[in-house]
Amino acid sequence: MKFRPAAVPLITVDPFFSVWSCSDALYATPTEHWSGIPCPILAGVFVDNSFHSVSGFDVNGKLMKRRIYQRSVEVSPTSSKYLFENESLKLELTFTTPLLLDRLDILTRPVSYVSYKIEPKCDRTMRFAFGISTRACVNNKTQRVGVKKTDFSLCCGNVCQSPLTQSGDNVMIDWGYLHICDKNAQVGRISSNSQIELLPFNNTYNGYDDGAYLFAVKNELEGVVTVAYDEIKPIEYFGEQLDEYYTKHFESFGDMVKAAVREYPEVKRLCDEFDAKLTAETGALGENYKNITSLAYRQAIAAHKLVEDTEGNILFLSKEDDSNGCIGTLDVTYPSIPLFLKYNPELVKGMLRPIIKYASSDAWDFDFTPHDVGQYPLANGQVYSTRSLSLSGSSDRGNRIIGHLLPENQMPVEEAGNMFLCLAAVKKYSGGDQSLLDSNRELMKKWVDYLVEFGYDPANQLCTDDFAGHLARNCNLSLKAILGIAAYAELSGDGSYMEIAKKYAKQWEIDAKADHEGTRLTFDSGDGWSLKYNIVWDSLLGYNLFSDEVKQNEIKVYMSKLNRYGVPLDSRADYTKIDWLMWSTCIWKDKAYFDAVCESMVNMINETLDRVPLTDWYYTSTADYRAFRNRSVVGGLFINLLD
């Protein structure tokens, strides 16, 4: 089956520095930030003095008159490769972001590469041009952009620099500097007759109306253009403005960029080797699985920012994109961890540290685990389920929590279960590391006792799938509590908690049994059903609290509910979650079910009319995007590689 991504990752570094192509052909529509805000890229070849484009629009917003037609696009884990051709030339254009999870020194450079190779068909002069819109460094139409040269680049940024003064969900950055890392780069725009008009450096430009690009023209038939973004200060962490991680290795942004440019051949070799190894492993499970995970890889990582706290601990902070913009959300961490467990479990610890730090503070006074630690990029305390207060007028954000937390809209059983399962998974896949529990035993004991008292038959409350509303007596949430208690028992060495988990599991099989062979949505719903994705940890962590019969029967139910684009999340609605749907294939090893699920996901990606970065919430009968794009939870699609 031919694979057509709904959106193709181009420059995917972090939640702010993120550019996608949301059409079949790169030149068909302007490229976008993941949020849908235009962030146009310019690319093409000058044949003599005539510009032939593969991406970019003129000053009037119209397609270029001369184009090099797209023949193919292929997405691998770290690269997206396009092939173009017309009567004059062939062009290979590759976008690579070196998100190598075992090389944090490379992963954390805010850099992306655009490589090209021109194959002429005629005896004419050919030069490659690449540019990116000045829109990439501002968030709204009123903000003005200034351009300046450095000794290694041409860069642009908001004329009014004020790092870390705004947060939000579907927003662009409006501080820092976008760099085209070429000393000969220029600023210009595309005229109505498809020519580049140079613009003076000493002007300021409206990032949304002036159509200005930073661009480089390369005379060689083969080469690379490096683009980078200097956020200056990327994260505020409980009042401390943290530096970029690369400052561990380089004294300045310029030194980092120069190294990135110099080391491109070696970095690209590492990326190609990693891509070949990962796609061989995923391809062994099927072409559909290979394509799905290749598309998900960069998205899952680039929805995070990696920094260190002032004590030198790694923090791997997610942004809850297209949802509410929360930072460090625990129930976003939980579905994402399979990818990171496989390649670098320390990153999962980096996701959990902020939650534990916040819960250990006086600002958190509940007996269960927090949901988040703020709104990206400000990690100053939970904002989910708050009665919001104004952010303006204070210069001391780090000493206050924004809003009054509303107990009725917390996720008490959910987040406590998430914490213990994440910690147990880190221990297994890191070779025994349980340091986060060992250094916070009093806090963890409080949380597990909450699960013992309230987790088996949960009250009317939210779970990870909070978009579906409150639900009492949720059987899947009960599963999470039981397995969370078992995880704590293993981590703490207190066997009494494992006995409780075993007792609860035995009772669960009786109470959750439904008339349709599988298990119920809630303990009191006769015909209801749901994807019991939480049960996967029973096998992955080796607890084996639940019978094979229960797991086998669940798969039978799911197969009977399969639509063209997947199995619904539960009996209440037609939509599904792509992460949980893939997790369901690990409940019991059934190749027919796994293959059918992968095919349904590829059907959705290929056929959806909603051209957005890989969504995790969509309708199984229509492939319509319900919400959620570019979220880190697609790291969960790698769960099949954990066995």
Buried (B, 14 or more C-beta within 10 A) or exposed (E): EEBBBBBBBBBBBBBBBBBBBBBBBBBBBBBBBBBBBBBBBBBBBBBEEEBBBBBBBBBEEEBBEBBBEBEEBBBBBBBBBBBBBBEBBBBBBBBBBBBBBEBBBBBBBBBBBBBBBBEBEEEEEBBBBBBBBBBBBBBEEEBBBBBEBBEBBBBBBBEEEEBBBBBEBBBBBBBBBBBBBBEEBBBBBBBEEBBBBEBEEEEBBBBBEBBBBBBBBBEEBEBBBBBBBBBBBBBBBBEBBBBBBBBEBBEEBBBBBBBBBEBBEEBBEBBBEBBEEBBEBBBEBBBBBBBBBBBBBBBBBBBBBBBBBEEEBBBBBBBBBBBBBBBBBBBBBBBBBBBBBBBBBBBBBBBBBBBBBBBEEEBBEBEBBBBBBBBBBBBBBBBBBBEEEEBEEEEEBBEBBBBEBEEEBBBBBBBBBBBBBBBBBBBBBBEEBBEBBEEBEEBBBBBBBBBBEBBBBBEEBBBBBBBBEEBEBBBBBBBBBBBBBBBBBBBBEBEEBBEBBBBBBBBBBEBBBBEBBBBBBBBEBEEBBBBBBBBBBBBBBEBEBBEEEBBBBBBBBBBEBBBEBBBBBBBBEBBBBBBBBBBBBBBBBBEEBBBBBBBBBBBBBBEBEBBBBBBBBBBBEBBBBBBBBBBBBBBBBBBBBBE
